[in-house]
Amino acid sequence: IIAQYNYINALNRLGLGELQKNGKKGLYNKKLEIVIEPKFDEITILNDQLFAGKLNNIWTIYDSKKADKVYAEVDGLYPFANGFSRIKKGAKWSILSPDGNVLLPFDYTGVMPFGQNVLLEKEHQRFIYTSNGMVKPYNFLSVISWRNLNDKLKPAQTLEGKFGYINDDGTNVIDAIYDDAK
């Protein structure tokens, strides 16, 4: 396997590694089997089930066990640590589930991780994609910081300026009656 490629990266924690030949990138697995021959300008491993290859400015999302299975073609993507990925068509965003399903229409102007879920923005309104697959309004100013992203409870400030705590689904757990929250 080694002799025919210009370089081979080490396997990552998911058991996949990148290889390159003549300026194009592909993937191999821990059994040293070629998952997909080098044909992409860029490659991103999304999780142990999915990877994306970029060719001619289009990202195609594939199954990493069966590279002939295509999940979506998009203009842009960004994987989140919580398993979801932000995906883009034109100027609008949607989300991709960890198992490759496009979960929502490409209607959103902003998408960011929110604990185990996803925070969405559309026409200056915010929503949460919840753990049970629902989209519900998010009526808080801000709670997002890298310090609390994985916490079970997140401080949330209401439009009236009071603080309380919410969970990953945006459900009020501790009423917003405080002047500050840490």
NORHU-V954660 format. One record per residue. N is the residue number from 1. RES is the residue in three letters. PHI is phi in whole degrees, 0 to 359 (999 if undefined). PSI is psi in degrees with one decimal (* if undefined). OMEGA is omega in whole degrees, 0 to 359 (999 if undefined). Layout:
# NORHU-V954660
N & RES & PHI & PSI & OMEGA
N & RES & PHI & PSI & OMEGA
This chain:
# NORHU-V954660
1 & ILE & 999 & -38.4 & 188
2 & ILE & 291 & -42.1 & 188
3 & ALA & 298 & -28.6 & 186
4 & GLN & 271 & 0.4 & 182
5 & TYR & 240 & 148.9 & 179
6 & ASN & 292 & -38.8 & 172
7 & TYR & 204 & 156.5 & 177
8 & ILE & 226 & 121.2 & 176
9 & ASN & 281 & 158.3 & 176
10 & ALA & 294 & 156.2 & 176
11 & LEU & 296 & 142.9 & 175
12 & ASN & 271 & -176.5 & 183
13 & ARG & 295 & -15.3 & 179
14 & LEU & 267 & -0.8 & 179
15 & GLY & 83 & 22.6 & 177
16 & LEU & 237 & 146.2 & 178
17 & GLY & 224 & 151.5 & 181
18 & GLU & 268 & 144.4 & 174
19 & LEU & 226 & 158.4 & 184
20 & GLN & 222 & 143.4 & 176
21 & LYS & 214 & 126.0 & 179
22 & ASN & 52 & 41.0 & 176
23 & GLY & 81 & -0.9 & 180
24 & LYS & 251 & 149.9 & 186
25 & LYS & 246 & 148.1 & 177
26 & GLY & 216 & -169.8 & 182
27 & LEU & 226 & 151.1 & 170
28 & TYR & 229 & 162.9 & 181
29 & ASN & 248 & -177.8 & 185
30 & LYS & 292 & -15.6 & 175
31 & LYS & 273 & 5.8 & 184
32 & LEU & 63 & 28.0 & 174
33 & GLU & 268 & 143.8 & 177
34 & ILE & 284 & 119.8 & 176
35 & VAL & 282 & -46.8 & 175
36 & ILE & 210 & 132.2 & 180
37 & GLU & 298 & 152.7 & 178
38 & PRO & 299 & 117.3 & 177
39 & LYS & 209 & -2.1 & 185
40 & PHE & 256 & 152.2 & 172
41 & ASP & 285 & -36.3 & 177
42 & GLU & 219 & 155.4 & 176
43 & ILE & 222 & 140.1 & 175
44 & THR & 227 & 128.0 & 176
45 & ILE & 270 & 117.2 & 184
46 & LEU & 276 & -42.0 & 177
47 & ASN & 194 & -170.1 & 183
48 & ASP & 288 & -8.7 & 180
49 & GLN & 252 & -23.8 & 188
50 & LEU & 230 & 146.7 & 168
51 & PHE & 220 & 162.7 & 179
52 & ALA & 232 & 138.5 & 176
53 & GLY & 241 & 135.9 & 180
54 & LYS & 255 & 127.6 & 178
55 & LEU & 216 & 127.9 & 182
56 & ASN & 54 & 42.5 & 178
57 & ASN & 65 & 15.9 & 175
58 & ILE & 242 & 129.4 & 175
59 & TRP & 268 & 128.4 & 174
60 & THR & 247 & 131.1 & 183
61 & ILE & 260 & 125.1 & 186
62 & TYR & 240 & 161.7 & 170
63 & ASP & 279 & 127.5 & 184
64 & SER & 284 & -11.8 & 177
65 & LYS & 265 & -24.1 & 185
66 & LYS & 218 & 83.4 & 191
67 & ALA & 295 & -9.1 & 176
68 & ASP & 275 & -4.9 & 177
69 & LYS & 268 & 116.4 & 182
70 & VAL & 255 & 130.9 & 180
71 & TYR & 266 & -41.4 & 183
72 & ALA & 196 & 158.0 & 170
73 & GLU & 238 & 127.8 & 186
74 & VAL & 221 & 165.7 & 180
75 & ASP & 274 & -24.0 & 181
76 & GLY & 203 & 157.0 & 178
77 & LEU & 204 & 155.4 & 178
78 & TYR & 209 & 112.8 & 180
79 & PRO & 284 & 142.3 & 176
80 & PHE & 257 & 154.8 & 179
81 & ALA & 295 & -21.9 & 182
82 & ASN & 277 & 5.3 & 177
83 & GLY & 102 & -26.0 & 177
84 & PHE & 282 & 162.9 & 173
85 & SER & 228 & 142.6 & 173
86 & ARG & 274 & 128.9 & 180
87 & ILE & 232 & 147.9 & 189
88 & LYS & 231 & 139.1 & 168
89 & LYS & 229 & 123.5 & 186
90 & GLY & 62 & -128.0 & 181
91 & ALA & 259 & 4.8 & 185
92 & LYS & 247 & 152.9 & 185
93 & TRP & 244 & 157.3 & 171
94 & SER & 219 & -169.7 & 176
95 & ILE & 231 & 146.9 & 177
96 & LEU & 249 & 130.5 & 179
97 & SER & 286 & 164.0 & 178
98 & PRO & 299 & -20.2 & 179
99 & ASP & 259 & 11.9 & 170
100 & GLY & 98 & 6.3 & 180
101 & ASN & 271 & 133.5 & 171
102 & VAL & 283 & 115.6 & 192
103 & LEU & 273 & -26.3 & 185
104 & LEU & 221 & 160.8 & 174
105 & PRO & 297 & 159.0 & 177
106 & PHE & 281 & 73.8 & 185
107 & ASP & 241 & -4.1 & 192
108 & TYR & 256 & 145.0 & 179
109 & THR & 266 & -14.7 & 178
110 & GLY & 212 & 140.9 & 178
111 & VAL & 215 & 128.1 & 178
112 & MET & 214 & 155.3 & 179
113 & PRO & 294 & 148.3 & 178
114 & PHE & 218 & 89.8 & 185
115 & GLY & 59 & -124.3 & 178
116 & GLN & 270 & 3.9 & 183
117 & ASN & 238 & -161.0 & 184
118 & VAL & 223 & 135.6 & 175
119 & LEU & 263 & 132.1 & 184
120 & LEU & 241 & 151.2 & 174
121 & GLU & 229 & 136.6 & 180
122 & LYS & 209 & 123.2 & 178
123 & GLU & 49 & 50.6 & 177
124 & HIS & 62 & 19.1 & 174
125 & GLN & 242 & 147.8 & 180
126 & ARG & 249 & 149.0 & 180
127 & PHE & 220 & 159.6 & 173
128 & ILE & 243 & 131.0 & 168
129 & TYR & 274 & 112.9 & 190
130 & THR & 272 & 170.5 & 181
131 & SER & 296 & -20.8 & 177
132 & ASN & 262 & 15.4 & 174
133 & GLY & 82 & 16.1 & 179
134 & MET & 261 & 153.1 & 172
135 & VAL & 252 & 121.4 & 181
136 & LYS & 229 & 153.7 & 181
137 & PRO & 300 & 146.4 & 177
138 & TYR & 243 & 107.3 & 189
139 & ASN & 254 & 42.1 & 180
140 & PHE & 235 & 155.6 & 179
141 & LEU & 291 & -55.3 & 183
142 & SER & 192 & 144.3 & 171
143 & VAL & 219 & -5.9 & 189
144 & ILE & 283 & 125.5 & 168
145 & SER & 205 & 156.6 & 180
146 & TRP & 293 & -21.9 & 180
147 & ARG & 288 & -30.7 & 184
148 & ASN & 244 & 10.2 & 186
149 & LEU & 302 & -37.7 & 182
150 & ASN & 262 & -1.3 & 178
151 & ASP & 294 & 148.2 & 177
152 & LYS & 292 & -38.8 & 177
153 & LEU & 246 & 140.2 & 181
154 & LYS & 236 & 136.9 & 176
155 & PRO & 294 & 140.3 & 181
156 & ALA & 224 & 134.7 & 178
157 & GLN & 255 & 128.4 & 178
158 & THR & 283 & 169.5 & 177
159 & LEU & 296 & -22.4 & 178
160 & GLU & 276 & -3.0 & 176
161 & GLY & 92 & 4.3 & 178
162 & LYS & 268 & 154.2 & 183
163 & PHE & 247 & 145.8 & 172
164 & GLY & 211 & -162.2 & 180
165 & TYR & 229 & 140.8 & 178
166 & ILE & 235 & 163.7 & 175
167 & ASN & 262 & -174.9 & 182
168 & ASP & 299 & -25.1 & 179
169 & ASP & 273 & 3.1 & 179
170 & GLY & 79 & 14.1 & 180
171 & THR & 276 & 133.6 & 179
172 & ASN & 295 & 122.4 & 179
173 & VAL & 252 & -41.1 & 175
174 & ILE & 237 & 120.1 & 185
175 & ASP & 308 & 144.7 & 180
176 & ALA & 279 & 84.5 & 180
177 & ILE & 233 & 5.1 & 186
178 & TYR & 256 & 153.3 & 180
179 & ASP & 280 & -17.0 & 182
180 & ASP & 204 & 159.1 & 176
181 & ALA & 212 & 146.5 & 179
182 & LYS & 243 & * & 999
